[in-house]
């Protein structure tokens, strides 16, 4: 498919002078060493969420990016879905009044995907089942998306409490319900989990004037396949294209990417506070 060079050691890739930026999509425990190495080689970094396993690792990544004057963007694609951007516009227009409460839901199968439509079952990567390599379970995985999104809407979190569930009896949570109180006055219920074969990603606003919702719909597999065969970008993948396009524009125009590394550290700090306020379901 046009790939002219492959590497078994990312450090060798990072030394290539023709490379300006890298997209890092590795297990969470490798985020910090790889991103820091990329920054030290002068490469701009697009890093998939979560930024790191904990705020301390995340701050080291940010420090390396600043020191080497490279852009750092964290992959939170929900911000680029039109459904969730429309919620932001409605919120800022004042048409909903003050948002008293909100619900943010991200439910799926996580690492326990049944893969019923795949002839050969795929094993779960070992790192995903080791808390010391991931930083946590469903809360840091899916919760980082929803905490970032609600912080984008409502500002900083004042207090947060987490109800964590252990359906599969691992040492990490496979589902979580958080109650977050924002400094703006909004209270949000954040519901995430790895227990369902049917995925759901949804945000509901309940305001003093009106209420509204936004959700990510599942793609039609047949239409998606046809569009890919025709060389077109399927609707479901457009937000991801917009996300990468934003990163490239930030490099070309020398502007700060959003979501930034600083955004992602605040998400990790909020998640850490939630873990410290754990109540078992």
Backbone torsions as a table, in degrees:
resi	resn	phi	psi	omega
1	UNK	NA	26.9	175.4
2	UNK	94.4	0.3	178.4
3	UNK	-77.6	118.1	-174.4
4	UNK	-95.3	-22.8	-179.1
5	UNK	-135.7	138.8	173.5
6	UNK	-128.8	155.1	-176.0
7	UNK	-136.6	146.5	174.0
8	UNK	-100.3	-6.3	179.2
9	UNK	-132.2	114.6	-175.9
10	UNK	-63.4	-22.9	177.9
11	UNK	-64.4	-33.5	176.5
12	UNK	-69.3	-39.7	177.2
13	UNK	-61.4	-42.7	-176.3
14	UNK	-66.2	-19.5	-179.5
15	UNK	-82.9	-6.2	-178.4
16	UNK	-71.5	121.9	-176.3
17	UNK	-68.7	-18.3	-178.4
18	UNK	-82.8	-6.7	-178.2
19	UNK	-95.6	124.2	179.9
20	UNK	-97.4	-30.4	-174.3
21	UNK	-148.9	156.9	178.9
22	UNK	-132.3	150.3	172.1
23	UNK	-108.4	119.3	-176.9
24	UNK	-104.4	115.0	178.2
25	UNK	-130.1	73.1	-175.8
26	UNK	-119.0	167.2	171.5
27	UNK	-52.7	148.3	-169.9
28	UNK	-56.7	-37.1	-177.3
29	UNK	-68.9	-12.6	178.3
30	UNK	-97.7	-4.5	-177.8
31	UNK	-59.2	-51.3	-175.1
32	UNK	-63.1	-53.5	-178.2
33	UNK	-61.5	-38.8	-178.3
34	UNK	-71.9	-45.1	-178.7
35	UNK	-65.5	-40.2	179.1
36	UNK	-65.5	-42.7	177.4
37	UNK	-61.4	-41.5	179.3
38	UNK	-63.2	-44.2	179.4
39	UNK	-62.5	-41.2	-179.2
40	UNK	-67.0	-23.2	175.6
41	UNK	-90.6	5.3	176.7
42	UNK	79.1	21.5	-179.8
43	UNK	-96.9	135.4	172.2
44	UNK	-68.8	148.3	-169.6
45	UNK	-125.4	122.9	165.4
46	UNK	-105.2	116.5	-172.6
47	UNK	-119.1	123.4	178.6
48	UNK	-64.5	150.3	-179.7
49	UNK	-72.6	161.1	-12.6
50	UNK	-69.4	157.0	-178.5
51	UNK	-52.3	-43.1	-178.1
52	UNK	-161.4	-173.6	179.3
53	UNK	-78.2	-22.0	-177.3
54	UNK	-159.3	166.3	-178.2
55	UNK	-60.0	-34.0	-177.7
56	UNK	-63.5	-45.4	176.5
57	UNK	-63.6	-40.8	-180.0
58	UNK	-60.9	-40.9	179.7
59	UNK	-66.6	-32.8	176.2
60	UNK	-65.2	-38.0	177.8
61	UNK	-65.0	-46.4	-179.9
62	UNK	-61.3	-42.8	-180.0
63	UNK	-60.3	-42.1	179.5
64	UNK	-65.7	-40.0	178.8
65	UNK	-64.3	-43.1	179.2
66	UNK	-65.6	-45.8	-177.4
67	UNK	-59.8	-36.5	-176.5
68	UNK	-100.8	7.5	174.3
69	UNK	55.0	48.5	176.5
70	UNK	-118.4	155.5	177.9
71	UNK	-77.0	142.8	176.2
72	UNK	-131.3	119.0	177.4
73	UNK	-125.9	142.0	-179.5
74	UNK	-108.7	138.1	-174.4
75	UNK	-77.9	98.1	172.8
76	UNK	-122.7	80.0	-170.9
77	UNK	-64.6	-21.2	-178.6
78	UNK	-59.6	-28.3	178.2
79	UNK	-65.0	-17.3	-176.4
80	UNK	-104.7	1.8	173.4
81	UNK	-80.4	131.7	-176.8
82	UNK	-59.0	-32.8	-178.9
83	UNK	-61.9	-39.0	-178.2
84	UNK	-86.3	-25.6	172.0
85	UNK	-68.6	-36.0	177.6
86	UNK	-63.7	-36.9	176.3
87	UNK	-61.4	-41.1	179.3
88	UNK	-61.5	-43.6	-179.7
89	UNK	-65.8	-41.8	178.9
90	UNK	-64.3	-40.2	178.8
91	UNK	-61.8	-47.3	-176.7
92	UNK	-73.1	-22.1	178.9
93	UNK	-73.0	-20.3	-177.5
94	UNK	85.4	0.7	-175.3
95	UNK	-66.3	-22.0	-179.0
96	UNK	-94.2	-6.2	-173.4
97	UNK	77.6	-153.8	174.6
98	UNK	-82.4	134.4	178.2
99	UNK	-82.3	108.3	-179.0
100	UNK	-78.4	-46.5	179.1
101	UNK	-136.7	157.2	177.8
102	UNK	-145.9	152.1	173.9
103	UNK	-120.3	133.2	176.1
104	UNK	-127.8	119.7	-172.0
105	UNK	-123.5	132.4	171.0
106	UNK	-141.4	101.2	-176.2
107	UNK	-119.9	137.1	176.7
108	UNK	-163.8	-158.3	-178.2
109	UNK	-103.7	-11.9	177.9
110	UNK	53.6	-135.5	-179.2
111	UNK	-73.6	-8.8	-174.9
112	UNK	-97.8	27.6	-179.0
113	UNK	-57.9	125.2	-175.6
114	UNK	-68.2	-32.5	179.9
115	UNK	57.4	45.3	-176.8
116	UNK	-64.6	-25.3	-177.1
117	UNK	-93.1	4.2	-179.9
118	UNK	-106.1	130.1	-175.1
119	UNK	-64.2	-39.2	-177.8
120	UNK	-111.1	113.9	-179.3
121	UNK	-60.2	144.6	178.7
122	UNK	-106.7	131.2	179.9
123	UNK	-70.5	153.6	176.1
124	UNK	-75.3	129.0	177.1
125	UNK	-55.9	136.8	-175.0
126	UNK	-59.5	-36.2	-175.9
127	UNK	-62.5	-29.5	-176.5
128	UNK	-67.7	-19.5	-177.0
129	UNK	-104.9	15.3	178.0
130	UNK	-119.5	111.5	-174.8
131	UNK	-57.8	-35.8	-178.2
132	UNK	-68.9	-17.1	178.2
133	UNK	-96.7	-22.4	-177.4
134	UNK	-103.3	-25.6	-175.2
135	UNK	90.2	-7.6	-179.1
136	UNK	158.2	-160.8	-177.8
137	UNK	-115.2	-129.2	-175.3
138	UNK	-61.3	-29.2	-177.6
139	UNK	-67.1	-44.5	179.4
140	UNK	-77.4	-27.3	-179.5
141	UNK	-77.1	-68.8	-179.8
142	UNK	-82.3	-34.1	-178.1
143	UNK	-63.1	-30.6	178.6
144	UNK	-62.4	-36.1	175.5
145	UNK	-60.8	-51.1	-171.4
146	UNK	-75.5	-33.4	176.2
147	UNK	-68.2	-41.0	176.5
148	UNK	-62.1	-42.0	-178.3
149	UNK	-66.5	-45.4	-179.1
150	UNK	-69.5	-32.6	174.7
151	UNK	-66.2	-35.5	176.2
152	UNK	-61.8	-37.4	-179.6
153	UNK	-79.4	-46.5	-165.6
154	UNK	-114.5	-3.9	-179.9
155	UNK	91.4	-156.3	-172.0
156	UNK	-77.1	149.4	179.6
157	UNK	-83.6	128.2	178.9
158	UNK	-84.0	-51.7	176.8
159	UNK	-140.2	153.2	177.8
160	UNK	-149.5	140.2	178.9
161	UNK	-130.4	140.4	-176.4
162	UNK	-120.2	130.5	170.7
163	UNK	-103.2	112.0	-172.8
164	UNK	-107.9	138.8	-179.1
165	UNK	-117.0	151.7	-174.4
166	UNK	-131.9	59.7	-177.1
167	UNK	-56.3	-38.9	-173.9
168	UNK	-98.6	8.4	172.2
169	UNK	60.5	34.9	170.5
170	UNK	-91.1	175.6	178.6
171	UNK	-86.4	9.2	174.3
172	UNK	-126.9	156.4	-177.2
173	UNK	-75.2	141.0	175.2
174	UNK	-104.9	-6.7	168.5
175	UNK	-154.2	157.5	-176.3
176	UNK	-153.3	145.2	171.1
177	UNK	-125.2	119.5	179.4
178	UNK	-110.4	144.2	171.3
179	UNK	-113.3	113.5	-176.6
180	UNK	-113.5	128.4	174.4
181	UNK	-104.5	122.8	-176.8
182	UNK	-95.6	153.4	179.9
183	UNK	-62.8	-22.3	178.6
184	UNK	-73.1	-14.1	-178.9
185	UNK	107.6	-10.4	179.0
186	UNK	-79.6	142.8	171.2
187	UNK	-113.1	128.4	-178.6
188	UNK	-120.3	138.9	170.7
189	UNK	-99.3	120.9	-178.0
190	UNK	-110.2	116.3	-172.0
191	UNK	-119.0	112.5	-178.4
192	UNK	-132.0	151.5	-179.8
193	UNK	-172.7	157.8	-179.8
194	UNK	-110.6	29.8	-170.0
195	UNK	-107.3	0.0	-171.9
196	UNK	-122.7	135.3	174.2
197	UNK	-75.4	-13.1	178.3
198	UNK	-105.4	112.1	-175.3
199	UNK	-77.8	150.2	176.4
200	UNK	-148.0	128.6	174.4
201	UNK	-132.7	116.5	-169.7
202	UNK	-153.6	147.0	174.2
203	UNK	-131.9	133.1	177.6
204	UNK	-120.7	133.0	174.0
205	UNK	-108.4	134.7	174.3
206	UNK	-121.4	103.8	-174.7
207	UNK	-104.6	173.3	-179.7
208	UNK	-74.8	-14.9	178.5
209	UNK	-110.4	-42.5	-177.0
210	UNK	-156.0	170.1	174.8
211	UNK	-129.8	156.7	-177.1
212	UNK	-155.6	167.6	-176.9
213	UNK	-139.9	157.2	172.3
214	UNK	-141.7	140.6	-179.2
215	UNK	-147.9	154.0	176.7
216	UNK	-93.4	119.1	-179.2
217	UNK	-86.2	151.5	178.6
218	UNK	-74.9	142.2	-178.1
219	UNK	-73.2	149.4	171.9
220	UNK	-78.2	115.8	-172.4
221	UNK	-63.3	-37.9	-178.7
222	UNK	-67.4	-46.1	-180.0
223	UNK	-65.0	-40.7	178.8
224	UNK	-60.6	-43.9	-179.6
225	UNK	-63.0	-42.7	-179.8
226	UNK	-63.7	-44.3	-179.5
227	UNK	-64.1	-38.0	177.5
228	UNK	-65.6	-40.5	178.9
229	UNK	-64.9	-30.0	179.9
230	UNK	-86.6	0.7	179.2
231	UNK	78.2	19.6	179.9
232	UNK	-102.2	161.2	177.5
233	UNK	-90.8	114.1	178.9
234	UNK	-60.3	150.4	-176.5
235	UNK	-54.8	-38.6	-177.1
236	UNK	-63.4	-29.5	-176.0
237	UNK	-93.4	-5.3	-179.1
238	UNK	-58.0	-43.7	179.3
239	UNK	-59.4	-35.1	179.0
240	UNK	-68.8	-36.3	175.5
241	UNK	-65.3	-42.0	178.1
242	UNK	-62.9	-38.0	-179.4
243	UNK	-62.2	-50.0	179.7
244	UNK	-67.1	-37.0	178.4
245	UNK	-62.9	-38.5	176.6
246	UNK	-62.1	-44.0	179.3
247	UNK	-59.7	-45.5	-179.6
248	UNK	-64.3	-41.5	179.4
249	UNK	-63.3	-37.7	178.7
250	UNK	-62.7	-37.5	177.1
251	UNK	-67.8	-48.1	-175.7
252	UNK	-65.6	-36.8	-175.5
253	UNK	-102.2	3.3	177.8
254	UNK	55.2	55.6	176.5
255	UNK	-124.0	161.3	-176.5
256	UNK	-75.2	125.6	177.8
257	UNK	-67.9	156.3	174.3
258	UNK	-142.3	123.0	7.9
259	UNK	-73.6	140.0	-177.4
260	UNK	-96.2	174.1	174.5
261	UNK	-62.3	-36.8	179.0
262	UNK	-63.5	-39.3	175.0
263	UNK	-57.7	-47.4	-174.9
264	UNK	-68.1	-32.9	175.7
265	UNK	-65.5	-40.5	177.7
266	UNK	-62.7	-35.5	175.7
267	UNK	-63.0	-45.2	179.3
268	UNK	-64.1	-37.8	177.9
269	UNK	-64.8	-39.1	178.1
270	UNK	-66.6	-42.6	178.7
271	UNK	-63.9	-40.5	177.6
272	UNK	-60.8	-41.8	176.8
273	UNK	-63.2	-38.5	179.4
274	UNK	-65.0	-43.1	178.0
275	UNK	-61.2	-38.3	-179.2
276	UNK	-69.1	-24.2	178.5
277	UNK	-103.6	40.0	-176.4
278	UNK	-72.5	136.4	168.0
279	UNK	-126.8	123.6	-177.1
280	UNK	-76.0	135.3	177.2
281	UNK	-77.1	NA	NA
